[in-house]
Amino acid sequence: MTLAVVVERIHAERARRHLLRLGLLDKGRRIIVKGNVVEIPVVEAPASMPVPFTLAEQASPQYASPPLSFDQLKRELCRRIGEKAQLLRGGWELIGDVLIINLPEELYPLRHEIGEFLLSFHPRARSVVARRGISEELRYPEAEVIAGESNTTTLHKEHGCVFKLDPCRVMFSAGNMEERKRMAQLPARDEVVLDMFAGVGQLSIPLAKHTSPRKVLAIEKRPETYEFLKENIKLNRLDSIMQAKLGDCLEVAPTDFANRVLMGYFFSPQRFLPKALEALKGGEGVIHYHTLVAKEALDKEGEALVERIAELGYKAKIAQRRIIKSYAPKRWHAVYDVVVG
Ligand SMILES: C[S@@+](CC[C@H](N)C(=O)[O-])C[C@H]1O[C@@H](n2cnc3c(N)ncnc32)[C@H](O)[C@@H]1O
């Protein structure tokens, strides 16, 4: 994507500083002056600007360093370490300034060479991390720094929110980005919201920041992740409406409390469904139910979910369902928006 904020020349410096402060300035492309207007490259659209502006795709972007794509990098890497580099799959994720790649076992002996190469090539990376998997229950990544700084705690900016986290110690998935964005657009004004599996606040922070809820309670079981969650509430200046709670949601989630419940955890979510239903204020509200499902079973899974809820004594219908990402061959991470009551 080659998105740019376009402003009149007299506003350019103020606009540039504003975008830099928000972390939205794309340093990989050059600022271009065209007569009386200036194109300032951005990594994503700003929610607002202190000066009049328009957004545009740049017709002829100019790169500060060579344009990057995963395939280009792979070709370059093949020249250095040989055709083995073709085994690299799945692209990369840039979380803050930490570049993450999935490294197959066969390339493991070459990991430091690969890491140094990626570090030298990517203009925004400070560390390169090889990821080999994520533990199921507490989503603890198995990851190793293969180049750059060993301290991988970073600030990741997205949709006008900032997340402090260490991608070597907590889960933060690039594949869930659209869902995080969707949370910022929900009609949750004046609602009380419960996040049963908060992580570092991936879903509830954008919701709290952009939808004007009355109150948000975010529960996280793992102490290390909870510490980041608490910090992120502060960093996003949400202390007055958002609270974090450490514990197992099965034990600490309140009952008769929320208008909306986020269940952003897809391992055996049915185990947590009774608790989510009990948490709804007056037995009514919306549950965002995440699960793993085969694509062809998407509708059936929705029907089964409504039946399960009926067995628990509630009336429900599916307002929407979305595929978030592919999880494994023929397994999809999906979310159902369930209206209860
Ligand atoms: C996969 S992360 C998801 C974060 C966020 N909800 C999202 O969808 O991007 C799930 C989080 O739930 C936490 N978790 C797992 N079981 C839990 C439980 N029983 N109660 C509270 N948190 C739990 C894990 O520690 C992890 O941080």
The ligand as a MOL file (V3000), in Angstrom:
LIG
                    3D

  0  0  0     0  0            999 V3000
M  V30 BEGIN CTAB
M  V30 COUNTS 27 29 0 0 0
M  V30 BEGIN ATOM
M  V30 1 C -5.1240 -15.5110 22.0670 0
M  V30 2 S -4.9400 -14.2760 23.2620 0 CHG=1
M  V30 3 C -6.0800 -13.2170 22.5060 0
M  V30 4 C -6.0450 -11.8090 22.9010 0
M  V30 5 C -7.2040 -11.0370 22.2790 0
M  V30 6 N -8.4550 -11.4350 22.9180 0
M  V30 7 C -7.2750 -11.2470 20.7560 0
M  V30 8 O -8.2140 -11.9220 20.3160 0
M  V30 9 O -6.4200 -10.7340 20.0200 0 CHG=-1
M  V30 10 C -5.8770 -15.0350 24.5510 0
M  V30 11 C -5.5330 -14.5620 25.9340 0
M  V30 12 O -6.4300 -15.1860 26.8470 0
M  V30 13 C -5.7170 -15.5240 28.0390 0
M  V30 14 N -6.4710 -16.6040 28.6880 0
M  V30 15 C -6.5020 -17.9260 28.3730 0
M  V30 16 N -7.3550 -18.5750 29.1950 0
M  V30 17 C -7.8880 -17.6370 30.0150 0
M  V30 18 C -8.8480 -17.6830 31.0730 0
M  V30 19 N -9.4210 -18.8280 31.4360 0
M  V30 20 N -9.1910 -16.5350 31.7080 0
M  V30 21 C -8.6230 -15.3660 31.3470 0
M  V30 22 N -7.6860 -15.2610 30.3650 0
M  V30 23 C -7.3290 -16.3810 29.7100 0
M  V30 24 C -4.3370 -15.9280 27.5380 0
M  V30 25 O -3.3780 -15.7710 28.5440 0
M  V30 26 C -4.1300 -14.9370 26.3740 0
M  V30 27 O -3.4710 -13.7750 26.8010 0
M  V30 END ATOM
M  V30 BEGIN BOND
M  V30 1 1 1 2
M  V30 2 1 2 3
M  V30 3 1 2 10
M  V30 4 1 3 4
M  V30 5 1 4 5
M  V30 6 1 5 6
M  V30 7 1 5 7
M  V30 8 2 7 8
M  V30 9 1 7 9
M  V30 10 1 10 11
M  V30 11 1 11 12
M  V30 12 1 11 26
M  V30 13 1 12 13
M  V30 14 1 13 14
M  V30 15 1 13 24
M  V30 16 1 14 15
M  V30 17 1 14 23
M  V30 18 2 15 16
M  V30 19 1 16 17
M  V30 20 1 17 18
M  V30 21 2 17 23
M  V30 22 1 18 19
M  V30 23 2 18 20
M  V30 24 1 20 21
M  V30 25 2 21 22
M  V30 26 1 22 23
M  V30 27 1 24 25
M  V30 28 1 24 26
M  V30 29 1 26 27
M  V30 END BOND
M  V30 END CTAB
M  END
